[in-house]
Each structure stands twice: as structure tokens, then as C-alpha cells.
Amino acid sequence: MNLVARAIFLPVLIVVAASTGCRDENDDVLNWMESECLECVEAEELALCSNSEDDDEDGLTDCEDPNCEGVGCCGRVGPEDTDEFCNDGCDNDGNGYADCGDYSCSKSTTVTVCKSEIEEPEDNPAACSDGIDNDWDGYFDCADYSCMEAEGVFFCEGNDQTCSDGADNDGNGFVDCDDFGCSRNNNVTVCE
């Protein structure tokens, strides 16, 4: 290697040696560490553990990579039956439902994060869109018949008005009588 080539490579070695973790002295993520990152703290770094790519080219993707352990939902596996696991944004038990949307959380008698502090009616727009079970029946928001049937709650399907308006009011992919909130609800007459 000639002297010019050595001079070109020398600064790169110094930067690598002086860096700590995933960043260089300018606080930039080093290209060779742009992985499922070892010290992820920023949103764009956290995305490396959930982008379905092998960013550090070690043959392991996202949560399969040990570098992602503890980042986002990686490594957060177990039954969804505690306040911690029912409030972390992760599908801890791998059944396709997360947090209060998982019956293990919403129907649990020990989980408190999925219920309001006091039992109250779930039949108004505020209570039907807050993500918790206000009337303590194990269901919340548009999955609760109280919200479906409430006349003033136009974003849930479950009454004659919202079951005949041609819209997917609750955003679940089903419209009017094709939505179980309408077709399986005895109070809806337009779907009989």
C-alpha cells in the first residue's frame, strides 16, 4: 500500500477508535453499526428493529437479532395479564391483539390500565373513544354494545342509523349489515 492510500484510511480508523457505541464524534450513527442497533434510543434507530430487514447483515432480522433485545417490543414476550404488559404497545402473547384490545387484558380482574378509575356509562363519544373499559363489562369503545347502540356515537356501527349509512363507521373493514355490530345486534332492525 502506498503512502497516499494509507493517509486516506487513517482518519477512518481514528474515527472508529474514538467512537463509543453506535455513534461517532458528530453523534452520527456509524455506517458499520447501522444495524438492528446496539444502543437504540431515537425513533429512526428503533425502526431498525422493526423494518423486516437485516440491516447489519448478520443473517438475523429485527427481533431475531440479539442486538434488538429490549428494543421496542423485542423480547417482551409473555402472557398479557399484567398492567405492564397490557400497557406497552406490544402483542406480548403473539395472538394478534395488543394491550386492552386483547381479551386477556380487558377481561382480567387484576389489570387496572384497561378500566376507568370509577365505573361509569360507556354510551357517549368521549367514553367510546378513550381506549378503556368505562362500564367494566370487559369490552371497550366500539367493541362494547353500549357504544354500538348509543344514538350519539356516530363512529361505531350498531344502531339503525350507523348500520344503514353506507360507511365503515368503526373502521374495522366491514360496512353496515356486513359488520357484526349490525348483523348480530338485536336492536338493529335494518339488518333483519
N, C-alpha and C positions, 0 to 999 in steps of 0.2 A: 504494500500500500504506500503510495507516495505521500509526501508531506501535506499537500493540499487536501487530499482525501481525509487524512487524519484530522485536520483542522475543522472540516465540515462535521465530522462525527463527534468530536469532543464536546461541543455545547449540549448536544442531546444527552450524552452520558451524565453531564453535570446536572442538568435539569432533573433527570430521573433519580439521581442520587440524592438531590436536595429535596425531593418531594416527599410528602407524607400522605399515606392513604391514596385516595383516588385523584388528588389534585396537585398541580404544580404551583410555583410561587405566585402565579397570577390568579390562583383559585379556579383554574380551568381543569376539567376532567381530562386526564391524560388519555390519549387515543388507545394505548395498550391496556388501560384499565376501564375503558368504556364497556363495561361488562354488565352482567346482572348485578352489578356493582357491590363492592365490599363494604362501603360506608355510605350507603344511600341516605340522603336526607332531603333532597329537593324533589319536587314533583317530577321533573323530567328524568331524574335518576331513578325514582321509584317506578316509573313507567318501564324501565328496562327489565323489571321482574314480572311484567305482565303484557309484553308485546308479542308473545309467541315466537320470538326469535332467539337464536343462540348468539347473543351479542359478543360474548368473549371467546367464541369459537372453541369451547372445550367439550362440545358434544352434549351439553345439558342445557335445557331451555327453561327459563323462568323459575318457577318454584322447584323444579327438579334439580336446579343448580344450588349446591350448598351455600354459595355466595348470597343467595336470596333469603336464607333462613332468617325469619324475624322481620323481613321487609314486607310491608303491606299485609296480605293475608297468608303469605308463605309460612308454613309451619304452625299456623293457627288451626289445628285440627282437633276435633273432639265433639262431644255432644253439645248441642245448642240448648243448654238448660241452666245457664248462669247469667247474671247481669252483665258480666264481662263479655261473654261470647254472644249475647243477644243484643249487643250494642257496639260491635266492632266493624260492621260493614262487610263481614265475611260469611260465606257459606261454610261454616266450620265442619258440619257433618256431611257435606257433599251431596245433599239431596236436591239441590237446585233452588233452595229458598234460604234467604238470609235474614238474620235478626228477627224482628217482630213479624215478618212475613212467613216465618217458619212456625208451624203449629207447636213445635217443641218449646218455643219461646212464648208465643201468645197464649197458649193454654196452660202454661206452667203456673203452679201456685206459689212458687218461690221466686220467680223472675219478676222484678218490680219495674224494670225500664220500659216494659211494653204496656203498662197501665197508667192511667192518670192517678194522681195522688188521692183524689176522692172519687167515688163512683158518681157519675153524672150521665144524663141522657146523651146518646150519640145520634142526634137527629137534626143537626144544623150544619151549615157549611164549615164552620171552624172546627167542630168536633169530628167531622167526616173527612178532614184533610190534614190532621195533625200527626198521623203515623202511629197513634197509640190507641189502646182499647179503653175508651172512656166509660162505657157501661159495664165493663168487667165480664163480658159474656164469652171471651175468648176470640172474638173477631174484631177487626178494626176497619175504619174508613169504608170504602166501597165493598168490602167483603162482609160487612155487617148488614144484616137485613134492615136494621134501624135506619141506616144511611140510604140503602137502596130504596126504601119505601117513603122516605121523607120528601114531602112535596117541595120544599125549598132547596133541596140539594140536587142541582141540575147536572152535576158531573158524575153521578152514579146512575147505573141502569137498574131499575127496579120498581118503577111505577108506570102507570098508563102513559103519562106524558113523555118520559125519557125512553120508554120502550117502543115508541112509535114516531120518533123524530128523525130517523134515518142516520143518526150519528152514533159513533162509538164513544159514548159519554165517559165511561170509566177507563178507556184506553187499553183494554185487555185484548183487543183484536176481534171482538165479536160485536155485532150491531143488533140492536133491538131484540127481536124474538130469538135470534141465534145466540144470545147471551143468556147463560143460566140464571143470571139475576132477574131476567124477564120470564123466560120459559118455565122455570121451576118455582116461580113465586106465585102463590095462590092469590095474592092481592092484585096481580096484573091481569086485567080482563082482555086486553088487546091481543094477547098471545094464546088465547084458548082455542 
